[in-house]
Amino acid sequence: MDLWLGVEIHACLIKRGFVLDLYLNSALINFYGSCWGIESANQAFDEMPDTEDPLWNEIIMANLRNERWMEALELFRDMNMSGGKVYGGTIVKVLQTCVKMGALNEGKQIHGFVLRCGLEFNLSICNSLISMYSKNYRLELARIVFESMRDRNLSSWNSIISGYAGLGCLNDARNLFHEMEVSGVRPDIVTWNCLLSGHSLHGSYKEVLNILQRMQGVGLRLNSGSITSVIKAVIKLGFINMGKEIHGYVIRNVLDNDVYVGTSLLDMYVKNNCLTNARVVFNNMKNRNIFAWNSLISGYSYKGLFEDAEKLLSQMKKEGIKPDLVTWNCLVSGYSMWGCSKEALAVIHRIKSFGLTPNVVSWTALISGCSQNESYRDSFEFFIQMLEEGIKPNSATISSLLRTCAGLSLLQKGEEIHCLSVKDGFTEDVYVCTALIDMYSKSGKLKNAHKVFKKIQNKTLASWNCMIMGFAIYGFGREVISLFDEMCGVGVQPDSITFTAILSGCKNAGLVDEGWKYFDGMSMYYNIIPTIEHYSCMVDLLGRAGYLDEARDFIRNMPLKPDATIWGALLGSCKIHNNIEYAEFAVKKLFELEPHNSANYVLMMNLYAISNRWEDVKRVKDLMGVLGVKNLQVWSWIQIDCKIHFFSAEGKPHPDAGEIYFELYNLVSEMKKLGYVPDISCVYQNIDEVEKDKVLLSHTEKLAITYGLMKMKSSTPIRVIKNTRMCTDCHTAAKYMSLVRNHEIIIKDGIRFHHFRGGKCSCNDCW
């Protein structure tokens, strides 16, 4: 097209003195807007001596077509001020602009103009007003417009139902749908899709399937919009077989050429670990968008199939599709999740080499993966790198860092991150709050965890589960049950994790009857099938309480095959009650299931040592040597003034070891005056009693507590982290230490928390 020809014609008309009529001026605006840009069209309009109503409408529409929203609204306002008449079609388009801009106030002004001009019964305008108010979150105003309409067409009903469904007012949407049918207006595919998408968007996935059934009942043919909403529900519910049926429907009705349907099917198979099916869908897609490529690459990455993911990335480049940040972030997340932090960091460097900038999602994926794989130091180091590159953390980053602090029980660092989350306004985020609950619970500040929990406005199931588990690991069984009742009282339905937390609380508090009640009730009242974790909790509960016969019968009759956690729970109970017969039965199974777990060998040797069966101790020790099983290093640590002090049973002694032992000797002397008697049965070596007394003094948690008493103020609780279960002597000693020095002591051992105060422990000696 010769663009200059139009300009020459315009110039010729002006030179020859032609008075341009309405149609010519309208054509000029259209010409300049289409060929020379909206600025030229606006200039041509400004130079016109007479701006009649059609010209105003034309220039407004031209600006709208060029997405010059503010200019269009200003022209609309100028037209009103000049007394021009606005066409109904223009009003409809301007109201649609208010939706795109979120311009509620401007929309209200246009509504006022509509009322002044007597256009309140114009169907198209009313439908646009309903849509404008709905999409600006003012359903009550949308409803007023809807109720004031003399006549309503199908579009009117669809607009109001879409508004309610889209904003999660699902009962109202269903009631309107019923009203629509009663009024004689037949719902079309758009109406049904509004219901489907609303329920899918707001988590009512089972209702999506009910709506689908009703659609099929009335003989309605699904379109791509229907299919994508249904597939989303299928993904969330994990109904892969139904998803396959939907796939069959798609093929039979030739909907598989739709790129959105294809991408949704691909996503469904990826998220249900059916990567072979996902690849078939991908290969059959005629038009693959970036989302399809990213979905399959993420599927391969999350399954650890990095070679397939990298091949797909190369194929993507060959086909001219440029990887975006989402593509690369899928790889970062996958490598990080599988513990390949070096490879994940290398991908971040590759992102830069492709001219892109790693964003907060890239770095958070790396940090989160390290946290999940217990590479906590790497997690903090990558966070520092992220800050050095000028990337600000988001709520997901903060949650990942808090998980790192929880894993290490780093209270001071966790408190610093809590301050950062307050400063950056993340404390309103329920996921950050849940991570804070977890961090404080696992760092020995249960009261702080509960304070955070109480402040959460809209508690999720994860929040409740986290707080219930917090009480459980401290042995507060009654509080666990009370919180569970409160949760059910506000209408939150428990899941499998909830019952793991409840049963953990019961076992740590010795609540056998309550444990049976909740174990039986989870399938009877909540339709939750017990998993191996629940059975393990019950074995532990029964065994710790001394019901070893019942625990063994329970294992025999359970429908699942017992794993190492089941036999480990029984072995631990046998240690508490010194039952060698059942212990030998359990450990035989454990040697088969996990032959290189040193804890099982050590526990069995301890049991034999208590009974002075030193030949058996030697036999087990020799077996460890044959299999190459090495003892787990036993350690404890305490943080004082931002510095961690490490105490190891076999490693390098603490620099202040001499002073610590001197203080400990004096402390034990004071404790003995109050009735403390060292429990030498906790020493599993064939040595005399004097030597056993000395060995007890070297237990790492005693050394850590003593150092804390030496260096910390009495008002500050001592918090010690130990990687294995406390022995009974150290447990008794900690009670006396808290009494003698009037100091709170909190110990997190390999199993649970112990809070010592005034000579008593929170576990009530049930551990």
N, C-alpha and C positions, 0 to 999 in steps of 0.2 A: 504494500500500500504506500502511495506517495503522500506522506504526512504534510509536506509543504504545500501540496495542491490545495488542501482545505484552507490553509492560512492565506494563500494567494486569492482564493475565491472570496474570503472574508474581507481582505484588503480592497479587492476590486469593488465589492458592494459598497464599502464606505466611501471610496473615491468618487464613485458615480452618484453618490447622494441617495442611494436607495434607503427608504425607511423600512427597516427590518420589521417584519410582522412577528406575531407571537410564535408562529410555527418555526420561522427561521431562527429566532433567538433560542428557542428550545433545542433545535437541532445543533446550534453552535455550542451550547453548554454540553450537550451529549458528545459532540465531536471533540472538544477540548478535554473533557473529562476522560474520554476513552483513549485518545491518542497523544495528548500532551501533558497529562497529569492533572490532578484536581486543583492545583494552584492556578493553572491557566484557566480552568473552568470558572473558578471563583473570581478571577480577575475579569474575565469576560462578563460575568454576571454583574460585578460592581460597576462596569462601564456602561451598562444598559440604562438608557434614560427612564424607561418605564418598566417596572418590575411587577408584572401582573401575577395573579394567583398561580397559574400553571408553571411560571418560571420559578417562583419560590419553591413550589413542590419539586420541580425538576432538580434545582441546585441542592436541596436537602437530600434528595435520593442519591444524587451523584456523590455527595460527601459520605453518605452511608455505604454506598458500594465500594468506596475507597477506604473504608474503615476509619474515617475521620469523625469519630463519635462526638467529641466535644464541639467541633465546628458545626456539625449537623444540629446539635442541641441549641447552640447559640443562634444559628440561622432560624430554627423553629421559633425561638423566643423573639427574634427580630421581626419575623413575619407576623406574629401575634400582635406585637407592639404597633406594627404599621397597618393593622386591620385586615390583613390578608386572610383568605379562606383556605384552611388546610384540608386536603383531601383525606378521606377515611383511610386509604391505603398508606398514606404518609404517616398518619398517627400510629397505625399498626407497626410500621417499620421503626418509628422512633421509640415506641414502647419496647420493642425487641432489643433496641440499643440500650435501654435502661437496664434490661436483664443482663446483657453482656458486660456492662460497666458496673453493675451493682449499684446503680444510681437510683436509690429508693426515693429520695426527696424530689428529684426531677420527675420521676414517675408519678408521684403524688400531684405535682403541679400540672402535669399533662392530664391527669384524671380530673382535676378541677376545671381545666379548660374544656374537657369533654362534657362535663356537666353544664358549664355555662353555655356551650354551643348546642345543647339538647341532643347530644349524640349518645346518651347513656343506654339507648336501646339498640345501638348498632352491634350486631352479633360479633363481627370480626374484632371490633374495638374491645368489647366486653371480654371476649376470649383472651385477647392480648393482655388486658388488665389483670385477669385472673392469673395468667402465666407470670406476669411481671411481679405481682405481689407474692405469689408462691415461691418464686425463685429468689426473692429477696427476704425469705423467711417470715413473711407476714400473712400467714394462712387465714387469720381472722378477717383481714381486709379482703382477701381473695374470696372468702365465703360470703361476705356482705355483697360484693359485686355479683357473685353467682346467684344468690337468693333474690337479688333485685331484678334479675333478668325476666322479661315477659316471656320470651321464647328462648329455648335452649336447643342447640343442635348437638350432634355427636361430638364435635370439637369442644364444646363447652364442658360436657361431662368428662371428656378425656383430660382437659386442662386441670380441672379441680381434683380429679382422682389422682392424676400425676403429681400434683402439688403435695397432697396428703401422703401418698405412698413414698415419694422421694424424700420427705422429711421425717419418715419413720412413724407417722400417725396411721398405723396399719389398720387398726379397728375402724377408724373414721373412713379410710379409703374403701374398706370392704362394705361398710354401711352405705356409702355413696353408690358403690357398684350395685348394691341391691336396690336402692332407690331408682337408679337408672333403669334397671330391668322392669321394675314396677311401673315406671312412667311410660313404658312402651318403646324406649330407645334401645335398640339392640347393640350390645357391646361389640366392637370390632377388634381386630388383632392388636391395634394400638392400645385399647383399653386393657386387654388382658396382659399385654407386655408391661404396662405401667404397674400392674399388681405384681407381676413376676419380678421385675427389676427392683421395686421397692422392698419386697420381702427378702430378696437376695442381698441387696445392699445393706439391710439392717439385721442380718443374721437369722431370719426366720426361714431356715433352709428347708425344713420339713414341710412348711406351709407352701413353699415354692412347688414341691412335688405334688401337693394336694391340688394346687391351682392348675398344674399341668394336666392332672387327671381330669379335672372338670373341663378344661379346654378340649381334650380329646373326646370327652363325653358329648360335647355339643358339635363335634365334627369339624373343629377349627384346625386349619393347616398352620403348623408352626412356621415362623420365618426366622431369619438369622438372629434377630433381636431376642426372640423367645429362647432359641437354642443357647445363646451365650449366657443368659441368666440361669437357665436350668443347669448348664454345665458347671457354673460357679458353685451352685448348691451341691451338686454331686461331688465336686472336689472337696468342699468343706465337710461333707458328711462321710467321705471316704467310700461312697457307694460305687465302686469301680464297675461292677457288673451292670448296674443301671446305666452308667456312663457308656458302656459298650453298646447297650441297646439304643441309646441316643445316637451313638455313632452310626449304627445301622440305619436308623431313621434318616439321618443326614444324607447318607449315600443313596438310599432309595428315593429321596425327594430332591436329589441333585443340589444339595445345599453346600456340598464340600468345596465348591469353587469359591465360596465367600471367604475372604481372607480372615475375617474376625472369627468365623466359625472354626476354620482350620486351626487358627492360633489357640482358640479355647480348648479344642480337642487335644492339641499338642500339650498344652499346659496341664490338662487333666491327667494324661498318661505320665507326664514327667513327675507330677506331684504324688502319683500313686506308684512310683517306682516301676513303671512299665516302659522302660526306655526303648525296648524293641518296637513296641506299638507306636511309641512317640516318633521313632525314626521313620516308620512306614508312613505315618500321617505327614511328616515333614517332607519326605521324598515325593509324595503325591500332590503336594501343594503347588499349584501353578504360579501363584503370586505370593511369594514369601516376603513379609515385611520384616523390619528389624526385630520386632517382638518375637517372631517365630524363631529366628536365629538365636536370640538371647535366651529364650525359654529352653531350647535343647542344649545349648552350651551350659546353662546353669544346671540342667539335669545331669549332664555328664560330670560337671565339676563337683557337685554335691555328693555324687556317688564315688568320687575319687578316680573317675575314668579320665584322667587328664590328657592322655594321648588322644582319645577320641575328641575331647573338647578342643585341643590344639589343632587337630586335623580339620575340624569344623570351622574353626577360626580362619584357617588358611583358605578353605573352600569359599568362605564368606567373602574374603578379600578378592579372590579370583573372579567371583561373580559380580564384582563392582559394588558390593555393600560395605560401606565404611563402618567398622566397629565403633560404637559409641561408649560412653562411660559405663553404661549399664553392662555392656558386654564384658568389659575389662573387670568391672567390680564382681561379676559372677565368678571369674577366675580367681580373683583375690580371695573372695569368700571361701571358695572351694578348697584352694591350697591351704588357707589358714585353718579351716575346719578340720582338715586331715593332718594337722600338725606340721605342715610344710611351710613354716614362716619365712624361710629364706626365699623359696620360690614365690611366695605371695609378695614379698618385698620387691623381688625382681620384676613382677608384673607391674607394680606401681612405677618402677623406673621405665618399663616399656610404654606405659601410658604417656609418660612425658615425651618419650622419643617419637610418639605419633602426634605430637602437637596438642595433646589434651592435658588438662590439669587435674590430678587426682583430687577428688572432693572429700567431704567429711564422711561420705558413705564408704569410700575406698579405705580410708584409714580406720574407720570404725569396724569394718569387716575384718581387718588385720588384727586389731586389738581384741575384738570379741573372740576370734578363733584361738588366739593365744590364751585367753582367759579360760575358754572351754577345755583346752588341752593342758591346763595347769602350768603353762609356761608364763608364769606371772611376771617375772622380771622383764621378759620380752614385751609383755603387754604395756608396762610402764614406759619402757624405752621407746616403743613406737608412738606412744602418746606424746612424749617429749618431742620426738621428730615431727609429729603432726603440728604441734604448737609452733615449732621453729619455722615451719613452712607457711605459717600464717593462717592455718585452718582452724576455725573455732569449733569446739566440740558441740554436738547436739545431745538431745536426751538419750539417744541410743548409746553414744560414746560414754556418757556419764554412767549409764546402767552397766555397761561392760566393765568399766573401771571399778565400780562398786562390787561387782562379782569377783574381781581380782582381789580386792581388799578382803572380801568375805572368805575367799579361798585360803588366804594367808593369815586371816584374823588380824589384819593390820588396822587397829582401831584408829590410831592417830592419823594415818593416811586417809582412812575412810571419812573421818571427821573433816579433814581438809577438803575432800571432794564434796562432802555435804555442803560446806560453806560455798564452794564454787557453784554448786547447783542452786543455792539460794540466790547468790549474786546474779547468775544468768537466768533466773526465773524458771528453773526446771522442776521446782518442788510441787508444782501443780500437776505435773505429769505422773500418771498413776504407775507407769513402768519404772520411773526413777524412784518413786516412793516405795514400790515393792522391793527394788534392789537395796534401798536404804534399810528396810526392815530386815532383809536377809543379812546385810553387812553387820548391823548392830547386834542381831541375834547371835551371829557366829563370832562376834568379837567380844562377847561378854557384857554387853549393855542391853539387856532385854527390856529394861524400862524405857530406854530411848526408842527401841524398836516399836514398842507399844504406843508411845507418844506419836510417832510418825503414822502408825496405822490408824489411830483415832482421828487424825486430821484429814485423812483421805475422804473426799466428798463422795465419789462414785467408786466404791471398792469393787475390784474385779475378783473373779474366783481365785486368780493367782495371788492376789493380796491376802485373801482369807487363808489360803493354803500356807502361804509363807509365814503368817503370824501363828497359825496353829502349830506348824512345825517348830517355830521358835520356842513356844511353850513346851513342846514335846521333848526337845533335846535338853531342856533344863529339868525334865522330870515333873513338870507341873501338870499332872494328868487331869485334875479337876478343872483347871483353867482351860485345858484343851477341849474338854467336853462342853464346858459353858460357852466357849467361843463357837464351837460347832453348832450348838443349839441356836445361838444368836444369828449365825449365818443362815441357817435354814429358816429362821423366823422372818428374815427380810427377803426371802424368796430366791436366794442363790442356791442352785442345785449343786451338790457335791460331785466330785469325780473320783477317779481311781487314786489320784495323788492325795486328795483329802483324806481318804481312808488309810493310806499309808501313814500320814501324819498322825491321825487319831490312834491307830494301833501302836505307833512308836511312842506316843504319849502314855498309853496304857501300860506298855511293857516297861517303860522307864520309871513308872510310878507303882508298878506291881498291881495294877487294877485288872485282875484276871476275869472277874464276872463281866465287867464293862467291855473288856476286850472281846469276849465271846459275843456279847450283845451286838457290837458294831460289826464284827466279822460276819455273823449270820445275817445281820440286817442289810448289809451292802447289796446283796443279791436279792433279798426278799422284798425290800422297800424301795431300792434305788436302781434295780436292774443293772448293777455293776458286777461283772464276773471277777472274782478274786484272782489276782496275778501271783506270780512267784514271790513278789515283794511282800504281799499280804500274808501268804503262808509262812514266810520267813519270820515276820513279826510275831505271828502266833506261836511258832516253835520257840522263839526267844522268850516270849511272855510266859509260856507254860514252864519252860526249862528254868528260867531265873527264879520263878516262884516255887520251884522244887517239885513240880509235877512232871518228872522225867519220863515216867511210864506213859503218861497221857501224851506227852510231846512225841514220843516214839510211835505210839499208835496213830497219832495225827499224821505223822510223816508217811506211815504205811498206807493210810487210807486216802491221802490227798490225790486228786485227779491228775495233777501235773507231776512230771518227773522231777524229783528233788535235785537241786543244783548245789553248788558249793556254798551258797549263802544259807541254805537250809541246814546242811551238815555242820557248817561253821557255827551256826546259832546253837545247835545241840552240843557241839564240843565245848563252846564257851560256858554253857550251863553246867556241863559235867565238871568243868574246872571249879565253878563256884561251889558245887555240892560234893566235890571229890568222889565222883562216880567213875571209876576206871573202866568198868565193864562197858558202859554205854559209850564212853569216850573212845575206847579202842574200836568199837563198831563204827562210830562217826568218822574217826581219823582214817580208817581204812578206805572209806569212800572218798575222803578229801585227798588222800595220796593218789587216787586214781584220777580225780577231776582236775586237781591243780598241784602236780608233783613238785613244782618249784616254788611254792609259797612257804617261806620259812616260818611264818607265824604258826602254822599248824604243827610243825615239828617242835617248835619251842614250847607251845602250849602242852603238848603231850609229854615232853621231857619234864616240864614243871609238875605235871600231875604225878609222874613216876617218882620224882624227887621228894614230893610231899610224903609219899608212902615208903620212902627209903628204898625204892627199887632201882638201885644204881646201875645194875646190869642192863636193865631196860633203857635207862637214860643213855648209856653208852651205845646200845644197839641203834637207837634212833639217831644219835649223833653220827655214828658210822654210816648210816643210810644217807644222811645229808651229805657226807663227804663223797660217797659213791656217786650220788646224783649231781654233785656240784652245787648244792643249795647253800647259799651264804646267808648268815644271820642278818636280819634287818637292823640297820644302825638305829640305836635308841637315842633320842635327843629331846631336849626341852629348850624353850627360849622365852625371854622376857624383854619387853621394850621399855627402856628408861631414857627419858630426855631425847627422844627421836633416834636412839641408838639401840640396835638389837644385840642382846647378849645371849650367846649360844652355849649350851652345855651338852656335851656328848659323852656317852658311856665309854667310848673307845678312842675318840679323837683327841685333838690337842686340848689340854686343860685351859680353863679360863685364866686370864692374867692375874686375877685377884683370888685364885683358888685357895691360897694360904689363909687369907683373911676370912674367906667364906667358911672354910672348915672350922676355923677357930670360933666364929660366931655360931655355927651350927652345933658344935659341941656344947657351948654354953646354953643354947636354946633347948637342946635335948635334956640337959640337966634340969632346967626349969620345968620342962614338960613332965619329967618323971616324978617330980614332987607333987604334980596334980593327978598322977595316976597313969601316965603313959608307959606302956610296956612294949618294947620293940617286938614285932611279929617276925621272928626269924624263919618261920615257915615260908616266908616270901623269898628266901634265898635258896636257890635250887642247885647249889654246889655242895659237894661232899667235903665240907670243911667244918672246923669246930665252931662252937657258938660265939666265941669272942670274935673270930674272923667274920662270922655272919653279921654281927653287930656293925662291924666296920663297912661291910659291903652295903648294908642298908643305908648308911650315911652317904654313900656315893651315888644314890639314885638321883637322876638328873632333875626331877621336879623339886626335890628337897633343896638342891643347890640353887635352883632358880628362885624359889620362894625366899630362901635365906638372903640371897643377894637383893631381892626386892625389899625385904624388911630393912636391910642395911642402908639402901639408897633412896627409898621413897618415903614421902610424908605419910603419916598414919591416916590422913583424910583421903588419900588416893588408893583405890583398890589395886591390889597386885593381880596382874593377869599373866598367867603362864600357859603356854601352848606346848603340848606333849604329843608325840606322834603315835604312841602306843597306849594301851589301857593302863591306868594307874594300878599299882599293887595295893593290897589292903593295908599294908603298913604305912605307905605314903598317904593314903586316904585318912587313916587315923591320925598320923602326924600332922597333916594339914589342919585337921580340926583343932588339935591342941595348939598349933602355932597361931591360929586365928584368935584363940582364947587368951593365950599368954601375952601376945603383943596387941590385943584389941584391934586387929587389922582385918579388913575384908580380903579374902583370897578367892580368886576365880581361876579355875583350872579347866582348860579344854583338853581332854585326852582323846585317844583315837576313837572313842565311842560317843561321848556326850560331854555336857558341862557339869561342873561341880562348883557350887557357890558356898564357900565356908564363911560363917559369921558366928562369933560368940561360942565356938566349940561345936557347932552343928553344921551339917551339909544339906543343901537343898534336895539332894537325892534321897534323904531319909534312909541312907544305907541300903537302898534298893538299886543295885547297879551291877 
